[in-house]
Amino acid sequence: GLTVYAENCAACHGANGEGSTLAPALNTDELRVRLNDADLQRIITEGVPGTLMASWTNALAPAQQTAVVTLISRWGELDAAGVTLPVIETAPLDTSPEAVASGQRLFNLLCTQCHGVDGYGTAIAPALNNQTFLSQTSDAAIQQIIAGGVTGTNMPSWGGYLTDADIAAITVYLRSLQPTAPIVAPAQP
């Protein structure tokens, strides 16, 4: 469960389940009182509509899902024993001009119809080209959002259509916007 969590959940829920601006904390007594194992399993399987928590049915095998449920439900025991999650080192993204250009082409082809030209958002989908989103969302989280989609929103899962390299290129393109991104995206019609 520790490794599955570190590889798939930590980008949004924090390295040790402390939560982030993207997702709630999972290592709290309140969560364990409020949600039983069946609730946790349902959330992992179905996702949470209207949030970044997508369904993990196609990404995690049933045994992996059960391992994460066990981890979350027994997190207090890990904390008491002083166990911390392993840090999974990810390969650095290719930030070359070619990778950025490739990501821009893919973004223009696949993403602008919802996220708008240059990622400034539309009535259909939020702006991505702003300091708030870019500073609070890690590369791993952006990749997970693209790959898994967002349950209950218009954001589809692109993981079955795009390669990992394509998803990384889109992430690099979005990250390249950060130095000049406005603090808040301008209002779009």
C-alpha positions as protocol buffer text, in pm:
chain_id: "A"
residue {
  index: 1
  type: GLY
  ca { x: 0 y: 0 z: 0 }
}
residue {
  index: 2
  type: LEU
  ca { x: 285 y: 241 z: 78 }
}
residue {
  index: 3
  type: THR
  ca { x: 439 y: 210 z: -267 }
}
residue {
  index: 4
  type: VAL
  ca { x: 105 y: 223 z: -451 }
}
residue {
  index: 5
  type: TYR
  ca { x: 13 y: 535 z: -256 }
}
residue {
  index: 6
  type: ALA
  ca { x: 352 y: 700 z: -317 }
}
residue {
  index: 7
  type: GLU
  ca { x: 334 y: 629 z: -691 }
}
residue {
  index: 8
  type: ASN
  ca { x: -31 y: 723 z: -749 }
}
residue {
  index: 9
  type: CYS
  ca { x: -180 y: 927 z: -466 }
}
residue {
  index: 10
  type: ALA
  ca { x: 94 y: 1141 z: -311 }
}
residue {
  index: 11
  type: ALA
  ca { x: 95 y: 1397 z: -594 }
}
residue {
  index: 12
  type: CYS
  ca { x: -246 y: 1522 z: -481 }
}
residue {
  index: 13
  type: HIS
  ca { x: -289 y: 1399 z: -123 }
}
residue {
  index: 14
  type: GLY
  ca { x: 65 y: 1478 z: -6 }
}
residue {
  index: 15
  type: ALA
  ca { x: 370 y: 1263 z: 56 }
}
residue {
  index: 16
  type: ASN
  ca { x: 245 y: 1148 z: 396 }
}
residue {
  index: 17
  type: GLY
  ca { x: -127 y: 1194 z: 345 }
}
residue {
  index: 18
  type: GLU
  ca { x: -125 y: 1546 z: 487 }
}
residue {
  index: 19
  type: GLY
  ca { x: -339 y: 1679 z: 201 }
}
residue {
  index: 20
  type: SER
  ca { x: -274 y: 1968 z: -35 }
}
residue {
  index: 21
  type: THR
  ca { x: -458 y: 2244 z: -213 }
}
residue {
  index: 22
  type: LEU
  ca { x: -572 y: 1975 z: -459 }
}
residue {
  index: 23
  type: ALA
  ca { x: -699 y: 1704 z: -226 }
}
residue {
  index: 24
  type: PRO
  ca { x: -790 y: 1643 z: 138 }
}
residue {
  index: 25
  type: ALA
  ca { x: -570 y: 1488 z: 404 }
}
residue {
  index: 26
  type: LEU
  ca { x: -600 y: 1111 z: 435 }
}
residue {
  index: 27
  type: ASN
  ca { x: -399 y: 1056 z: 752 }
}
residue {
  index: 28
  type: THR
  ca { x: -648 y: 1203 z: 998 }
}
residue {
  index: 29
  type: ASP
  ca { x: -849 y: 1037 z: 1273 }
}
residue {
  index: 30
  type: GLU
  ca { x: -1155 y: 1234 z: 1155 }
}
residue {
  index: 31
  type: LEU
  ca { x: -1137 y: 1073 z: 811 }
}
residue {
  index: 32
  type: ARG
  ca { x: -1102 y: 725 z: 959 }
}
residue {
  index: 33
  type: VAL
  ca { x: -1408 y: 784 z: 1182 }
}
residue {
  index: 34
  type: ARG
  ca { x: -1614 y: 930 z: 897 }
}
residue {
  index: 35
  type: LEU
  ca { x: -1526 y: 674 z: 627 }
}
residue {
  index: 36
  type: ASN
  ca { x: -1509 y: 299 z: 665 }
}
residue {
  index: 37
  type: ASP
  ca { x: -1319 y: 63 z: 434 }
}
residue {
  index: 38
  type: ALA
  ca { x: -1621 y: 19 z: 204 }
}
residue {
  index: 39
  type: ASP
  ca { x: -1652 y: 398 z: 167 }
}
residue {
  index: 40
  type: LEU
  ca { x: -1282 y: 429 z: 84 }
}
residue {
  index: 41
  type: GLN
  ca { x: -1305 y: 145 z: -168 }
}
residue {
  index: 42
  type: ARG
  ca { x: -1605 y: 310 z: -336 }
}
residue {
  index: 43
  type: ILE
  ca { x: -1422 y: 644 z: -360 }
}
residue {
  index: 44
  type: ILE
  ca { x: -1117 y: 482 z: -517 }
}
residue {
  index: 45
  type: THR
  ca { x: -1334 y: 280 z: -757 }
}
residue {
  index: 46
  type: GLU
  ca { x: -1583 y: 549 z: -856 }
}
residue {
  index: 47
  type: GLY
  ca { x: -1399 y: 875 z: -787 }
}
residue {
  index: 48
  type: VAL
  ca { x: -1568 y: 1183 z: -644 }
}
residue {
  index: 49
  type: PRO
  ca { x: -1774 y: 1376 z: -898 }
}
residue {
  index: 50
  type: GLY
  ca { x: -1680 y: 1741 z: -934 }
}
residue {
  index: 51
  type: THR
  ca { x: -1337 y: 1697 z: -776 }
}
residue {
  index: 52
  type: LEU
  ca { x: -997 y: 1593 z: -906 }
}
residue {
  index: 53
  type: MET
  ca { x: -1049 y: 1247 z: -752 }
}
residue {
  index: 54
  type: ALA
  ca { x: -1100 y: 1032 z: -1060 }
}
residue {
  index: 55
  type: SER
  ca { x: -1193 y: 666 z: -1068 }
}
residue {
  index: 56
  type: TRP
  ca { x: -887 y: 445 z: -1030 }
}
residue {
  index: 57
  type: THR
  ca { x: -1059 y: 129 z: -1156 }
}
residue {
  index: 58
  type: ASN
  ca { x: -864 y: 121 z: -1482 }
}
residue {
  index: 59
  type: ALA
  ca { x: -535 y: 236 z: -1329 }
}
residue {
  index: 60
  type: LEU
  ca { x: -507 y: 17 z: -1018 }
}
residue {
  index: 61
  type: ALA
  ca { x: -567 y: -356 z: -989 }
}
residue {
  index: 62
  type: PRO
  ca { x: -818 y: -461 z: -720 }
}
residue {
  index: 63
  type: ALA
  ca { x: -534 y: -580 z: -494 }
}
residue {
  index: 64
  type: GLN
  ca { x: -364 y: -239 z: -526 }
}
residue {
  index: 65
  type: GLN
  ca { x: -689 y: -62 z: -442 }
}
residue {
  index: 66
  type: THR
  ca { x: -735 y: -283 z: -134 }
}
residue {
  index: 67
  type: ALA
  ca { x: -376 y: -212 z: -27 }
}
residue {
  index: 68
  type: VAL
  ca { x: -442 y: 165 z: -41 }
}
residue {
  index: 69
  type: VAL
  ca { x: -765 y: 124 z: 158 }
}
residue {
  index: 70
  type: THR
  ca { x: -574 y: -73 z: 422 }
}
residue {
  index: 71
  type: LEU
  ca { x: -303 y: 193 z: 433 }
}
residue {
  index: 72
  type: ILE
  ca { x: -553 y: 476 z: 481 }
}
residue {
  index: 73
  type: SER
  ca { x: -757 y: 292 z: 744 }
}
residue {
  index: 74
  type: ARG
  ca { x: -442 y: 200 z: 943 }
}
residue {
  index: 75
  type: TRP
  ca { x: -249 y: 524 z: 892 }
}
residue {
  index: 76
  type: GLY
  ca { x: -263 y: 604 z: 1262 }
}
residue {
  index: 77
  type: GLU
  ca { x: -68 y: 286 z: 1338 }
}
residue {
  index: 78
  type: LEU
  ca { x: 200 y: 387 z: 1086 }
}
residue {
  index: 79
  type: ASP
  ca { x: 228 y: 734 z: 1240 }
}
residue {
  index: 80
  type: ALA
  ca { x: 258 y: 582 z: 1588 }
}
residue {
  index: 81
  type: ALA
  ca { x: 534 y: 350 z: 1463 }
}
residue {
  index: 82
  type: GLY
  ca { x: 719 y: 638 z: 1294 }
}
residue {
  index: 83
  type: VAL
  ca { x: 681 y: 494 z: 943 }
}
residue {
  index: 84
  type: THR
  ca { x: 700 y: 744 z: 658 }
}
residue {
  index: 85
  type: LEU
  ca { x: 616 y: 682 z: 298 }
}
residue {
  index: 86
  type: PRO
  ca { x: 889 y: 607 z: 49 }
}
residue {
  index: 87
  type: VAL
  ca { x: 978 y: 890 z: -184 }
}
residue {
  index: 88
  type: ILE
  ca { x: 933 y: 779 z: -542 }
}
residue {
  index: 89
  type: GLU
  ca { x: 1184 y: 949 z: -764 }
}
residue {
  index: 90
  type: THR
  ca { x: 1035 y: 1044 z: -1096 }
}
residue {
  index: 91
  type: ALA
  ca { x: 1236 y: 1102 z: -1406 }
}
residue {
  index: 92
  type: PRO
  ca { x: 1273 y: 1473 z: -1480 }
}
residue {
  index: 93
  type: LEU
  ca { x: 1056 y: 1600 z: -1760 }
}
residue {
  index: 94
  type: ASP
  ca { x: 1216 y: 1690 z: -2091 }
}
residue {
  index: 95
  type: THR
  ca { x: 1191 y: 2070 z: -2094 }
}
residue {
  index: 96
  type: SER
  ca { x: 1361 y: 2117 z: -2428 }
}
residue {
  index: 97
  type: PRO
  ca { x: 1211 y: 2361 z: -2679 }
}
residue {
  index: 98
  type: GLU
  ca { x: 1110 y: 2059 z: -2888 }
}
residue {
  index: 99
  type: ALA
  ca { x: 917 y: 1904 z: -2598 }
}
residue {
  index: 100
  type: VAL
  ca { x: 744 y: 2236 z: -2522 }
}
residue {
  index: 101
  type: ALA
  ca { x: 651 y: 2275 z: -2891 }
}
residue {
  index: 102
  type: SER
  ca { x: 518 y: 1918 z: -2901 }
}
residue {
  index: 103
  type: GLY
  ca { x: 311 y: 1983 z: -2589 }
}
residue {
  index: 104
  type: GLN
  ca { x: 179 y: 2307 z: -2736 }
}
residue {
  index: 105
  type: ARG
  ca { x: 72 y: 2127 z: -3055 }
}
residue {
  index: 106
  type: LEU
  ca { x: -109 y: 1861 z: -2852 }
}
residue {
  index: 107
  type: PHE
  ca { x: -268 y: 2122 z: -2625 }
}
residue {
  index: 108
  type: ASN
  ca { x: -388 y: 2323 z: -2926 }
}
residue {
  index: 109
  type: LEU
  ca { x: -529 y: 2010 z: -3088 }
}
residue {
  index: 110
  type: LEU
  ca { x: -693 y: 1848 z: -2785 }
}
residue {
  index: 111
  type: CYS
  ca { x: -737 y: 2100 z: -2506 }
}
residue {
  index: 112
  type: THR
  ca { x: -819 y: 2446 z: -2643 }
}
residue {
  index: 113
  type: GLN
  ca { x: -1181 y: 2361 z: -2724 }
}
residue {
  index: 114
  type: CYS
  ca { x: -1245 y: 2336 z: -2348 }
}
residue {
  index: 115
  type: HIS
  ca { x: -958 y: 2522 z: -2177 }
}
residue {
  index: 116
  type: GLY
  ca { x: -942 y: 2801 z: -2435 }
}
residue {
  index: 117
  type: VAL
  ca { x: -663 y: 2945 z: -2644 }
}
residue {
  index: 118
  type: ASP
  ca { x: -342 y: 2962 z: -2439 }
}
residue {
  index: 119
  type: GLY
  ca { x: -524 y: 2787 z: -2151 }
}
residue {
  index: 120
  type: TYR
  ca { x: -716 y: 3093 z: -2031 }
}
residue {
  index: 121
  type: GLY
  ca { x: -1033 y: 2889 z: -1973 }
}
residue {
  index: 122
  type: THR
  ca { x: -1388 y: 2895 z: -2108 }
}
residue {
  index: 123
  type: ALA
  ca { x: -1736 y: 2844 z: -1971 }
}
residue {
  index: 124
  type: ILE
  ca { x: -1675 y: 2471 z: -2023 }
}
residue {
  index: 125
  type: ALA
  ca { x: -1345 y: 2428 z: -1835 }
}
residue {
  index: 126
  type: PRO
  ca { x: -1121 y: 2624 z: -1598 }
}
residue {
  index: 127
  type: ALA
  ca { x: -821 y: 2834 z: -1684 }
}
residue {
  index: 128
  type: LEU
  ca { x: -486 y: 2659 z: -1655 }
}
residue {
  index: 129
  type: ASN
  ca { x: -267 y: 2953 z: -1751 }
}
residue {
  index: 130
  type: ASN
  ca { x: -257 y: 3132 z: -1416 }
}
residue {
  index: 131
  type: GLN
  ca { x: -24 y: 3144 z: -1118 }
}
residue {
  index: 132
  type: THR
  ca { x: -280 y: 2995 z: -881 }
}
residue {
  index: 133
  type: PHE
  ca { x: -316 y: 2670 z: -1074 }
}
residue {
  index: 134
  type: LEU
  ca { x: 45 y: 2643 z: -1189 }
}
residue {
  index: 135
  type: SER
  ca { x: 205 y: 2721 z: -853 }
}
residue {
  index: 136
  type: GLN
  ca { x: -22 y: 2488 z: -655 }
}
residue {
  index: 137
  type: THR
  ca { x: -27 y: 2191 z: -892 }
}
residue {
  index: 138
  type: SER
  ca { x: 277 y: 1967 z: -922 }
}
residue {
  index: 139
  type: ASP
  ca { x: 386 y: 1817 z: -1252 }
}
residue {
  index: 140
  type: ALA
  ca { x: 283 y: 1472 z: -1125 }
}
residue {
  index: 141
  type: ALA
  ca { x: -64 y: 1601 z: -1037 }
}
residue {
  index: 142
  type: ILE
  ca { x: -106 y: 1765 z: -1379 }
}
residue {
  index: 143
  type: GLN
  ca { x: -5 y: 1437 z: -1542 }
}
residue {
  index: 144
  type: GLN
  ca { x: -254 y: 1244 z: -1326 }
}
residue {
  index: 145
  type: ILE
  ca { x: -534 y: 1488 z: -1412 }
}
residue {
  index: 146
  type: ILE
  ca { x: -464 y: 1452 z: -1784 }
}
residue {
  index: 147
  type: ALA
  ca { x: -432 y: 1074 z: -1767 }
}
residue {
  index: 148
  type: GLY
  ca { x: -724 y: 1004 z: -1534 }
}
residue {
  index: 149
  type: GLY
  ca { x: -963 y: 1289 z: -1609 }
}
residue {
  index: 150
  type: VAL
  ca { x: -1188 y: 1446 z: -1346 }
}
residue {
  index: 151
  type: THR
  ca { x: -1499 y: 1248 z: -1256 }
}
residue {
  index: 152
  type: GLY
  ca { x: -1824 y: 1442 z: -1285 }
}
residue {
  index: 153
  type: THR
  ca { x: -1678 y: 1715 z: -1506 }
}
residue {
  index: 154
  type: ASN
  ca { x: -1608 y: 1760 z: -1875 }
}
residue {
  index: 155
  type: MET
  ca { x: -1242 y: 1661 z: -1824 }
}
residue {
  index: 156
  type: PRO
  ca { x: -1200 y: 1322 z: -1992 }
}
residue {
  index: 157
  type: SER
  ca { x: -938 y: 1062 z: -1921 }
}
residue {
  index: 158
  type: TRP
  ca { x: -668 y: 1091 z: -2187 }
}
residue {
  index: 159
  type: GLY
  ca { x: -459 y: 803 z: -2047 }
}
residue {
  index: 160
  type: GLY
  ca { x: -596 y: 552 z: -2294 }
}
residue {
  index: 161
  type: TYR
  ca { x: -537 y: 781 z: -2593 }
}
residue {
  index: 162
  type: LEU
  ca { x: -212 y: 963 z: -2522 }
}
residue {
  index: 163
  type: THR
  ca { x: 126 y: 813 z: -2445 }
}
residue {
  index: 164
  type: ASP
  ca { x: 311 y: 900 z: -2126 }
}
residue {
  index: 165
  type: ALA
  ca { x: 543 y: 1110 z: -2344 }
}
residue {
  index: 166
  type: ASP
  ca { x: 245 y: 1302 z: -2486 }
}
residue {
  index: 167
  type: ILE
  ca { x: 109 y: 1370 z: -2136 }
}
residue {
  index: 168
  type: ALA
  ca { x: 454 y: 1480 z: -2021 }
}
residue {
  index: 169
  type: ALA
  ca { x: 483 y: 1714 z: -2321 }
}
residue {
  index: 170
  type: ILE
  ca { x: 148 y: 1880 z: -2242 }
}
residue {
  index: 171
  type: THR
  ca { x: 261 y: 1917 z: -1880 }
}
residue {
  index: 172
  type: VAL
  ca { x: 589 y: 2078 z: -1991 }
}
residue {
  index: 173
  type: TYR
  ca { x: 397 y: 2315 z: -2220 }
}
residue {
  index: 174
  type: LEU
  ca { x: 168 y: 2421 z: -1933 }
}
residue {
  index: 175
  type: ARG
  ca { x: 467 y: 2463 z: -1705 }
}
residue {
  index: 176
  type: SER
  ca { x: 635 y: 2682 z: -1971 }
}
residue {
  index: 177
  type: LEU
  ca { x: 347 y: 2929 z: -1934 }
}
residue {
  index: 178
  type: GLN
  ca { x: 415 y: 2984 z: -1564 }
}
residue {
  index: 179
  type: PRO
  ca { x: 676 y: 3262 z: -1585 }
}
residue {
  index: 180
  type: THR
  ca { x: 435 y: 3493 z: -1767 }
}
residue {
  index: 181
  type: ALA
  ca { x: 103 y: 3359 z: -1637 }
}
residue {
  index: 182
  type: PRO
  ca { x: -128 y: 3612 z: -1474 }
}
residue {
  index: 183
  type: ILE
  ca { x: -207 y: 3569 z: -1104 }
}
residue {
  index: 184
  type: VAL
  ca { x: -570 y: 3507 z: -1197 }
}
residue {
  index: 185
  type: ALA
  ca { x: -685 y: 3418 z: -1546 }
}
residue {
  index: 186
  type: PRO
  ca { x: -860 y: 3698 z: -1736 }
}
residue {
  index: 187
  type: ALA
  ca { x: -1239 y: 3660 z: -1770 }
}
residue {
  index: 188
  type: GLN
  ca { x: -1336 y: 3477 z: -2088 }
}
residue {
  index: 189
  type: PRO
  ca { x: -1663 y: 3513 z: -2278 }
}
